Amino acid sequence: MSEWLISLEGTEAGHRLALWLALSAAFLHAVFGALQKGRHDPWLSRGAIDASYGLMAAPFALFVVPWPEPYMWPIFAGAFVIHTVYKLLQAQAYTKGAYTVVYPVVRGTGPLFAVIGAYLIFGETFTLTQWLGVGVLLAGIFGLAVYNMIFLQAARDTLHVALALAVITGLFVALYTTYDAYGIRATADPFTFLAWFFMIDGAAMPVIAVLRWRKMTLRPDLSPLMLRGWIGGLVAFASFGSVMLATRLDKVGEAAVLRETSTVFAALIGWLALKETVGPRRIALMALIAAGAVIVEMGA
């Protein structure tokens, strides 16, 4: 499997596979975000999810994939720090704001800075048409955020704090997207990076979640929470794993932009599953996001 994937790097077949991986990551990332924001406390949900995927990844990291090269350990340490800060910011943003307000801002800030980072680190460039697509996509994402900010009634008293946290979280999305692309390209076997990343990355949030749960006056039942964590762990493998593989196979910037069509899926999930309001204006803005992603791909 590893040899086959490596053979596709820089080829047209690799480009097509990266496209589908990025789009599947978009849908699954929206599902992942809804699982964290759902009826459970976001901190507890994230702790259960991270514990699940960390435990599931451990046997593969220790006994299946080749062990990392010595120079990979500092890279894993950097990824652990970046992702932990991102998750702390994300959980705090979800605590302060509605899902359909926070999520578009996070995902809208991320791709722009990821494209810039891909240029600075990997020398990737976008065509004029692709930059037009990025502009259309960002207009849709931030338009959706502004619309939510004006009309959504949920959590109005903490809205500005939630938006500020969402912007900062988006910067960390760009940082981890670019850094993970560097990490997965640095090791000979991409599945070595994935297995060890998930095992290491799952260590911090479960500790924070346990401490938070113990301080609660009304402690939630752990059974449904752990079920959510197990499902979220599987979704995390597919979502984050897909986009990391996409950044190894093809351009980091394109994968980052295409993944942000997750905002469309997030709005639909917020409407269908979380019972948050969706109207014709928001549907039009979601269509704008999708159109931007199509323009980026057509301009490649």
C-alpha positions in Angstrom: 0.0 0.0 0.0 2.8 2.4 0.9 4.8 1.7 -2.2 1.7 2.2 -4.4 0.9 5.6 -2.8 4.5 6.8 -3.1 4.5 5.8 -6.8 1.5 8.1 -7.3 3.3 11.2 -6.0 3.4 14.0 -8.5 1.4 12.1 -11.1 -2.0 12.8 -12.6 -3.4 9.7 -10.9 -2.0 11.1 -7.6 -3.7 14.4 -8.3 -7.1 12.8 -8.8 -6.7 10.6 -5.7 -5.6 13.7 -3.7 -8.8 15.5 -4.9 -11.1 12.7 -3.7 -9.2 12.4 -0.4 -9.5 16.1 0.3 -13.2 16.1 -0.5 -13.9 13.1 1.6 -11.9 14.8 4.4 -14.2 17.8 4.1 -17.4 15.8 4.7 -15.8 13.8 7.5 -14.3 16.8 9.2 -17.8 18.4 9.3 -19.1 15.2 10.9 -16.1 15.3 13.3 -16.9 18.9 14.3 -20.5 18.1 14.9 -19.6 15.1 17.1 -17.4 17.4 19.3 -20.0 20.2 19.4 -23.0 17.9 19.9 -25.0 17.3 23.1 -22.0 16.5 25.3 -19.5 19.1 26.7 -17.0 19.8 23.9 -14.0 19.2 26.2 -15.4 15.8 27.2 -16.3 14.9 23.7 -12.8 15.7 22.4 -11.2 13.8 25.3 -13.2 10.7 24.5 -12.4 11.0 20.7 -8.7 11.5 21.3 -8.5 8.6 23.8 -10.2 6.3 21.2 -8.1 7.1 18.3 -4.9 7.1 20.4 -5.7 3.6 21.6 -6.7 2.4 18.2 -3.5 3.7 16.6 -1.1 2.2 19.2 -1.0 -1.4 17.9 -0.4 -0.2 14.4 2.3 2.2 15.5 4.1 -0.3 17.7 3.7 -3.5 15.7 2.6 -2.9 12.1 4.2 0.1 10.4 8.0 0.6 10.2 9.4 2.6 13.2 10.1 6.3 12.6 13.5 7.5 11.6 15.4 9.2 14.5 15.0 12.7 13.0 11.1 12.2 13.1 10.9 12.5 16.9 11.3 16.3 17.1 8.8 16.6 14.2 6.3 14.5 16.2 6.9 16.7 19.3 6.2 19.8 17.2 3.0 18.3 15.8 1.8 17.4 19.3 2.3 20.9 20.6 0.6 22.5 17.6 -2.4 20.2 17.6 -2.9 20.4 21.4 -3.0 24.2 21.2 -5.4 24.0 18.3 -7.7 21.6 20.2 -7.8 23.8 23.3 -8.7 26.8 21.2 -11.4 24.8 19.2 -13.0 23.5 22.4 -13.1 26.9 24.0 -14.6 28.4 20.8 -17.3 25.7 20.7 -18.0 26.5 24.4 -18.6 30.2 23.6 -20.4 30.0 20.3 -22.9 28.2 18.1 -21.5 25.5 15.8 -22.6 27.2 12.6 -21.0 30.5 13.7 -17.7 29.2 14.9 -17.0 26.5 12.3 -17.2 28.7 9.1 -14.8 31.3 10.6 -12.3 28.6 11.6 -12.4 26.9 8.3 -12.4 30.2 6.3 -9.3 31.6 8.1 -7.3 28.3 7.7 -7.0 27.8 3.9 -5.8 31.4 3.1 -2.9 31.1 5.5 -2.3 27.5 4.4 -1.9 28.6 0.8 0.6 31.3 1.9 2.5 28.7 4.0 2.6 26.2 1.2 4.2 28.9 -1.0 6.8 29.9 1.6 7.7 26.3 2.7 7.1 24.1 -0.4 7.3 26.7 -3.2 3.8 26.0 -4.4 2.1 28.6 -6.6 -1.6 29.1 -7.6 -2.8 30.3 -11.0 -4.8 33.5 -11.3 -7.9 31.3 -11.8 -7.2 29.4 -8.6 -6.7 32.6 -6.7 -10.1 33.7 -8.0 -11.5 30.4 -6.7 -9.9 31.0 -3.3 -11.5 34.5 -3.2 -15.0 33.1 -4.1 -14.7 30.3 -1.5 -13.6 32.7 1.2 -16.3 35.2 0.3 -18.8 32.4 0.8 -17.3 31.2 4.1 -17.0 34.6 5.7 -20.3 35.7 4.3 -21.8 32.7 6.0 -20.1 33.7 9.3 -21.3 37.4 9.0 -24.9 36.2 8.3 -24.8 33.9 11.3 -23.4 36.7 13.4 -26.2 39.1 12.4 -29.2 36.8 12.5 -28.4 33.8 14.7 -29.9 34.2 18.2 -28.0 31.4 20.0 -25.2 32.4 22.4 -25.3 36.1 21.5 -23.7 37.3 24.7 -20.4 35.4 24.0 -20.5 35.9 20.2 -17.6 38.2 19.8 -15.4 36.1 22.1 -16.3 33.0 20.1 -15.5 34.8 16.8 -12.1 35.9 18.1 -11.3 32.4 19.2 -12.4 31.1 15.9 -10.0 33.3 14.0 -7.1 32.3 16.2 -8.1 28.6 15.8 -8.2 29.1 12.0 -4.5 30.3 12.1 -3.6 27.1 13.9 -5.5 25.1 11.3 -3.2 26.6 8.7 -0.2 25.9 10.9 -1.0 22.3 11.5 -2.0 21.7 7.8 1.4 23.0 6.6 3.3 21.3 9.4 1.6 17.9 9.0 2.4 18.1 5.3 6.0 18.6 6.1 6.0 15.7 8.6 4.3 13.2 6.3 6.7 14.0 3.5 9.7 13.7 5.8 9.3 10.0 6.5 9.8 7.2 4.0 6.5 5.5 4.8 3.4 7.8 5.1 1.6 5.3 7.3 4.4 5.5 9.8 3.7 9.2 10.3 -0.1 8.6 10.5 0.0 5.8 13.0 2.5 7.5 15.3 0.8 10.9 14.9 -2.5 9.5 16.1 -1.0 7.6 19.0 1.0 10.6 20.3 -1.8 13.1 19.5 -4.3 11.2 21.5 -2.4 11.7 24.8 -3.3 15.3 26.0 -7.1 15.8 25.7 -8.2 12.7 27.7 -6.3 14.0 30.7 -7.9 17.4 30.5 -11.4 15.7 30.0 -11.0 13.5 33.0 -10.0 16.5 35.2 -13.0 18.5 33.9 -15.4 15.6 34.4 -14.2 15.1 38.0 -14.9 18.8 38.8 -18.5 18.7 37.4 -21.4 18.7 39.9 -23.6 16.8 37.4 -21.4 14.3 35.8 -22.7 12.9 32.5 -23.0 9.2 31.9 -19.8 7.9 30.4 -21.3 5.1 28.2 -22.8 7.4 25.5 -19.8 9.7 25.7 -17.4 6.8 25.1 -19.6 5.6 22.2 -19.3 9.0 20.7 -15.6 8.9 21.2 -15.2 5.6 19.5 -17.2 6.8 16.5 -15.3 10.1 16.5 -12.0 8.2 16.6 -12.9 6.3 13.4 -14.0 9.5 11.7 -10.8 11.2 12.8 -8.7 8.5 11.1 -10.5 8.9 7.9 -10.7 12.7 7.9 -7.3 13.8 9.1 -5.6 10.8 7.6 -7.2 11.6 4.2 -6.1 15.2 4.1 -2.5 14.3 5.2 -2.2 11.7 2.5 -3.6 14.3 0.0 -0.9 16.8 1.0 1.8 14.1 0.3 0.4 13.1 -3.0 -0.3 16.6 -4.4 -0.2 20.4 -3.5 -0.8 21.3 0.1 -2.6 24.5 -0.8 -5.1 22.7 -3.1 -5.9 20.1 -0.4 -6.3 22.8 2.2 -8.8 24.8 0.0 -10.8 21.8 -1.1 -11.1 20.5 2.5 -12.9 23.8 3.4 -16.0 22.7 1.5 -16.5 21.1 4.9 -18.4 24.3 5.7 -21.2 23.3 3.4 -21.5 19.9 5.1 -21.2 21.6 8.5 -24.2 23.9 7.8 -26.3 20.9 6.6 -25.3 18.9 9.7 -26.1 21.9 11.9 -29.5 22.2 10.4 -30.4 18.5 10.3 -28.7 17.1 13.4 -28.2 20.1 15.7 -31.5 21.8 14.7 -29.7 25.1 13.9 -31.5 27.5 11.5 -30.7 27.4 7.7 -32.4 29.7 5.2 -32.1 30.5 1.5 -29.4 33.1 2.0 -27.2 30.6 3.8 -27.9 28.0 1.2 -26.7 30.6 -1.5 -23.5 31.3 0.5 -22.9 27.5 0.8 -23.2 27.3 -2.9 -20.6 30.0 -3.3 -18.2 28.0 -1.2 -18.7 25.0 -3.4 -18.3 27.1 -6.5 -15.0 28.5 -5.2 -13.7 25.0 -4.6 -14.7 24.0 -8.2 -12.9 27.0 -9.6 -9.7 26.1 -7.7 -9.8 22.6 -9.1 -10.6 23.8 -12.7 -7.7 26.3 -12.6 -5.1 23.6 -11.5 
